């Protein structure tokens, strides 16, 4: 077996509409097809890939800073556009540079307290 990458992230939420709006407006994902699992939810796509799966819950879960899984990261192709999108959506964030590498990072939280990292690597940096 060879792992080819991360397929999707699953987030349980009691704030489904707000969370869909966050990933659509602040992150730039598109709402798309989702199988009828018999429970509420949504799938959000980056291109043809459903990268965020949301499941509608009656009660919220603990935020990332109280869980073993701290965060997940998306690679973005335009740092400045990402910052503009977050500003336009009114999302709070902090930025950082990776020491010794030309990688810029943006850290933020979704409406459920899930930590998200956006990574920008200039095209001159080899994909790693």
Helices and strands as residue ranges (DSSP letters): E 9-13, H 16-21, I 22-27, E 30-32, E 41-46, E 49-56, G 64-66, E 71-76, H 79-89, E 93-97, E 103-109, E 115-121
